[in-house]
Amino acid sequence: MSRRALVLTELGLTPLWVRRRPALAAEQTDAVQGAVVQDLPPPPTAQALFADNRHAQIGTMDWQQLKATVAACTSCVLHKQRRQAVFGVGDERAEWLFVGEGPGVEEDARGEPFVGQAGKLLDNMLAVIGLKRGDNVYIANVVKCRPPGNRNPEPAEAGACEPYLSRQIELIKPRLIIALGKVAAQNLLGTEATVASLRGRAHAYRGTPLIVTYHPAYLLRNLNDKVKSWEDLCFAVDTMKALKQDASVPN
């Protein structure tokens, strides 16, 4: 026994009582528990988990698996009235990748992108810069199924197809991407900017240089902007030359 305890015992001041800490009031306890709960992130929803898992699965597919998955896709409402999904066409190791917005009536019927009047104009645009469909060129769209009335794809529709286009780009590994029109530019760059404000300079999609120009269908309705599109194509050619020169220079 300690000296202090002996003295207190002799003086008749025992037993000793230790004061306990007061218990938290019920409302204080609730507040503390509430604060802990608020600090925790909300658990992922089943929909979010499914989307993450789907994206991860698509990200491991080869060309054959990817084509089969797109052909059978029912991930958005566009599948309900399609004749067939329009996967994309061209050289699967192309240096040039052209991305439009979505299939039209003729594309939906034939299963190939840019086969109508807009497609003929795109072929002419390729020809003037020494390119040809299928020869070092790949052509794809933001969505693989035709939106009704040839309207722009809704965000949810573009989002459902995004993993497919992303995987196509990963497999192709293009040197340069050409975004044809507002829908392609906005989805690839994650912006709401206009084509006019995005033209004339190189952007990047996950490290790959990207140039924005007008969609051929727009040019058919706005002939005066063909000159601007020609300027964009010339800029794209110069950009590709610079990319090849940089690649040939030893580190």
Sequence and secondary structure as in RCSB ss.txt:
>XXXX:A:sequence
MSRRALVLTELGLTPLWVRRRPALAAEQTDAVQGAVVQDLPPPPTAQALFADNRHAQIGTMDWQQLKATVAACTS
CVLHKQRRQAVFGVGDERAEWLFVGEGPGVEEDARGEPFVGQAGKLLDNMLAVIGLKRGDNVYIANVVKCRPPGN
RNPEPAEAGACEPYLSRQIELIKPRLIIALGKVAAQNLLGTEATVASLRGRAHAYRGTPLIVTYHPAYLLRNLND
KVKSWEDLCFAVDTMKALKQDASVPN
>XXXX:A:secstr
  HHHHHHHHTT  S          HHHHHHHHHHHHHHS     HHHHHHHHHHHHHTT  HHHHHHHHHT  S
SGGGGG SS    EE TT SEEEEES   HHHHHHTSSS SHHHHHHHHHHHHTT BTTBSEEEEES SS  GGG
    HHHHHHHHHHHHHHHHHH  SEEEEESHHHHHHHHT    HHHHTTS EEETTEEEEEE  HHHHHH GGG
HHHHHHHHHHHHHHHHHHHHHHHS  
